Amino acid sequence: MKTNTLFDNTEVAFALKNDSQLERAYFLFKMISHQPLVRIGTAATNFALKANLPVEGLIRSTVFDHFCGGVNEDDCLSVIDKMFTKGVSSVLDYSVEGKEEEATFDEARDKILKIVQFADEKEAMPIVVFKPTGFGRFYLYQKKGEGVPFSAEEQAEWDRIVARFDTVCRLAKEKDVEVLIDGEESWMQDAADDLCETMMQKYNTEKPIVYNTLQTYRWDRLEYLKGIHERAKAGGFKVGFKIVRGAYMEKERDRAEDKGYKSPICETKQETDDNFNTCMTYMLNNLDTISIFIGTHNEQSCYLAMDLMQQLGINKKDNNVWFGQLYGMSDHISFNLAKQGYNVAKYVPFGPVKDVMPYLIRRAEENTSVAGQTSRELNLLKQEKKRRKL
Ligand SMILES: Cc1cc2nc3c(=O)[nH]c(=O)nc-3n(C[C@H](O)[C@H](O)[C@H](O)COP(=O)(O)OP(=O)(O)OC[C@H]3O[C@@H](n4cnc5c(N)ncnc54)[C@H](O)[C@@H]3O)c2cc1C
């Protein structure tokens, strides 16, 4: 166990929150720490939105404003500027999920292209992000990954997905803006991984522009990482990875059990933690060819990264190492790291309230199920309230 205490500084963590915002955050985390409340709240909200009941205002003033930057990119500007005064950058995350129509995929691509342009002009936004299933149907990725032949129509649809990836990565390279590609469920990820690697081969020739995601709750990822690293060295391209633990654990385990195959997920939390730290260590030791975006709210992994950077003589401002957290969570990590001079960016989700609901529900559920995380947020907020009173 590390004895570092950098993240205990709540004054730095919550410097951007006034007293009433602090109270609101406390109230929110208190609410979502109650599992039954989250379950009832989720069902009631879904019902109300489907029935067109006027609940958007309520959602906005509670969960939405805490976890999202706004309903569109312009809305997010004040959040982006405010965080940047403390050295924390933003990754605008267009969080509309679960759509399956071609028009929405094109819309998502255009949105990301606009954000790349926006990022080119704004120092506070050095990185952009998109989700593979934001650009094409989940089913198609799955079929491709399983090696099942496409019909002519499906092939044309797949070609459009590839073209969307390519258009975004090309503009990102032209504008020198890094692009993160999110990781999703393992049964669609093989096809996404191949596509990301193709983009890396094409656009990461001088420096890493394209970053895929390494989900280390999967026990096979270190081997995968070493494989792509070898191919990159042989092929003369750079590897970029956002490293995370992974967000779909229950779904992965349930499917594996249902279909009777070995679960791709580590058996214990400790195994996932070890895998994360081993993969991160491998990447930091190979920074000449691999760049890393460390996406985590885990304090020990962040302390380990800081220690390794010091041991390996990596400059805190080296553009090959970024730390990232989600907006509305773990400010004690983001703002204290930034204060120390590290590269830090927060994912700032945005989109129409109704369309962002799946993202918000995931955050609420995550904060309920990862019991430690909510009580940590609550304790930090409590400590800061106490500190301000004194
Ligand atoms: C900036 C950023 C970007 C992200 N992007 C993605 C993405 O593209 N794709 C994605 O899937 N997720 C993404 N996530 C979410 C991430 O995968 C985790 O779900 C979340 O960050 C919690 O993990 P943690 O590292 O913060 O820390 P912790 O709270 O220490 O770890 C919790 C995680 O450990 C794992 N875990 C928990 N219990 C067990 C167990 N019993 N056995 C095995 N493993 C266990 C799970 O992955 C769980 O989410 C992102 C997170 C951040 C901060």
The ligand as an ORCA input file, in Angstrom:
! r2SCAN-3c Opt
* xyz 0 1
  C     -11.182      8.800    -18.686
  C     -11.861      7.462    -18.656
  C     -12.195      6.837    -19.847
  C     -12.834      5.588    -19.828
  N     -13.086      4.944    -21.009
  C     -13.567      3.673    -20.991
  C     -13.703      2.909    -22.190
  O     -13.404      3.370    -23.283
  N     -14.178      1.641    -22.087
  C     -14.516      1.067    -20.888
  O     -14.908     -0.113    -20.854
  N     -14.400      1.776    -19.748
  C     -13.944      3.053    -19.764
  N     -13.812      3.737    -18.582
  C     -14.363      3.181    -17.326
  C     -13.363      2.255    -16.655
  O     -13.199      1.110    -17.439
  C     -13.778      1.809    -15.246
  O     -15.035      1.228    -15.286
  C     -13.828      2.886    -14.213
  O     -12.879      3.877    -14.456
  C     -13.577      2.287    -12.835
  O     -12.263      1.740    -12.743
  P     -11.040      2.474    -12.064
  O      -9.771      2.147    -12.751
  O     -11.355      3.923    -12.016
  O     -10.877      1.969    -10.603
  P     -11.446      0.951     -9.563
  O     -12.650      1.587     -8.956
  O     -10.322      0.587     -8.705
  O     -11.867     -0.346    -10.358
  C     -13.155     -0.742    -10.650
  C     -13.055     -1.646    -11.840
  O     -12.334     -2.838    -11.507
  C     -12.864     -3.941    -12.206
  N     -13.401     -4.907    -11.220
  C     -14.197     -4.612    -10.155
  N     -14.518     -5.734     -9.471
  C     -13.904     -6.763    -10.100
  C     -13.882     -8.165     -9.880
  N     -14.537     -8.744     -8.887
  N     -13.167     -8.925    -10.749
  C     -12.481     -8.388    -11.776
  N     -12.472     -7.071    -12.025
  C     -13.170     -6.241    -11.208
  C     -13.962     -3.391    -13.112
  O     -13.369     -3.098    -14.356
  C     -14.371     -2.123    -12.394
  O     -14.936     -1.166    -13.274
  C     -13.171      4.982    -18.588
  C     -12.833      5.626    -17.397
  C     -12.177      6.846    -17.414
  C     -11.833      7.484    -16.114
*
